[in-house]
Amino acid sequence: MKQAVADAFEHDPDVARSNRERRLERLEQQTASTVNKGHGRIEQRTLTSTTALNKYLDWPGVQQVFRLERRRTIRGKRTTEIAYGITSLARTQADAAALLALVRGHWSIENNLFGVRDTTFGEDACRVRTGHAPQNLAAIRNVAITLLNQIHCSNKAATLRRHAAHPHEAIALIRGSPEN
């Protein structure tokens, strides 16, 4: 069998060409993985990037295409999520491991800002939906988060409760002279 396959490659230029293309695509492909344990779960992320698909995309500036597979195990239940993406970063600027770190960092920023806005400030539960009010409230929440970050509080919810009980401290924080 092995000899028959080898003979087919030698005698059929189309088969040999497609084999060369497959080998080239494998060279243009990179994979990186991470495993994290915490909060009662195990999460494995595997990012596979390639430059072989760039010629098929009609997207200005595309340098790499990637597939991110996230496998989570929480209390014995396993879930898999697959996401696809493109980037304008060339392979020399970001290999698969760097792309994996960038994607992870993006979600860290997303979770830190929007998680605080939703859980601490209840943004998703807010019923204000018309006019400029939603944008104005979001801006006020962002100012409050920035002020809390400037005083390096470890628990924003507890600090908000303290400022509700001691409004003079909140006013001092806004003025730029926080009281203890």
N, C-alpha and C positions, 0 to 999 in steps of 0.2 A: 504494500500500500504506500509506504513512504517513498519508494522509488517511483511509483506511478505519479505521485504529486510532484516530485522533483522533475520528472520528464515533462509533465504538462507545463510547468513554468518555463522550461527550456524551449519548448516547441510552440507555445502560444504567447506571442508578444503582449496581447491584451491582458492575459492573466498575470504575466510577469510585471507589466506596468502597474496594474492595480495593487500587486503585492508591494512594489516599491513605494507607491503612494501611501499604502497603509503603514509601512515602516516609517516614512517621513512624518505622517500624522502623529505616530506614537512619539517621535522625537520632539514634535511641536507641542506635546501635551505634558503637563506637570501636575502632580498631586501632592497635597499636604493635608495632614490630619492633626486634630487635637482631641484630647479626652479630658473632660472636667467632671469632678465629683463635688457635690455640695447641695445643700437645701433638700436633701432626700432624693436626689436624682443623679443619674449618670448621663452625660451628654457627650456624644462623639460627633465631631464635625469633620467632614471630608470635602475639600474643595479641589476640583479638577479644572484646570485652565488650559486653554488651547489658543493657538494663533491660526490653526488650520481653517477655522470657520470664517475668518475675517473676510475672505474674498466672496463669500456667499451673502454677506450682509450689506444692505444699502443703508449704512449708518455712518455719518461723517465722524472721522477720528477714532473709530473703534480699533483697538490694538489687541484686545484679548476678549474671549468669551469664557464664562465659567459656569460651573454647576456646583452648587453647594448642597450637600446632603447632611441633614441633622437627624441623628438617631438619639432619642431620649428614652430612658428607662426610669419610670417613676412608680415606686411600690410594685415592681414586677410587671407593670404594663409597658410595653414597648411601642413607641410611635416613630414614624419616619416622615420627614418633611423635606421636599426638594425644591430648591429655588434656583433660578437661572439669572445671570447678569452679564452685563458688558461693561468694559472699562476703557478709558482712553489712555491708561497707563501701559506703557510698553513693557515687555518681559524684563528688560534691563532696569526698569524703574520699580517693578513689583513682580516678583515670582509668585508661585502659588502660595507659599507660606506667608508672604507679605500681604497678598490679597486676603487671605483668611484672617489675618490680624486686623486689616482695615475694615473688613465686614463686621468682625466682632466689635471693634471700636465704635463703629457707626451705631450699633445697637446699644452699646453702653451709653453713649450720649443720648440716644433716643429714650432709653429707659430712665436715665437720671433726670432729664428735664421733664418729659411727659409723665413719667411715673409720679413725680412730685406734684406736678400740676393736677393730675387726676386723683391720686390717693389723698394727698394732704390738703389740697385746695378744692377737691370735689368738682373739677372742671367738667367732667362728662355728665355729672348729675345736674349741672346748672341748666335751668330752663330758659335762659335768656337766648333768644334766637333771631331777633329782628334788628334792623338798623345797624348802627355802629357799635352798639352795646357789647356784642360778643368780642370784637377786637379790642375795645377799650378795657374790658375785664381781663382779657388775656394779657394785655400790656401791664395792667396793675399787678396781676399775679407774677409776671416776669420780674417786675421791679421788686416785689416782696421776696422772691427767690434770690435775686441778686443781693439784696440787703442781708438776708440770712446767710448766704454764702460768704459774704464779706466778714461777718463776725465768727465764721467757722463753727457754727452750731452743729452738733452731731445728730440732733433729733429735731427736725424742723417742726413737726407737729407739736412736740412739747414746748418748743420756743414760742410758737403761735399761741398756745394756751396761756403761757406765762404773760405774753404781751397783751392778751385779752384781759387778764386779771390785773395787769399793771400797765395801763395805757401810757403813763408818763415815760416808761422805758421804750415803748414803740415810737413815741414822738421823738425821743432823744436819738434813737437809731436813724430815723428819717432825717433828722437835722445833721447827723454825722458825728454825734458825740454819744455813743452808747453808754448807758449806765449799767452798773453791775447789780 
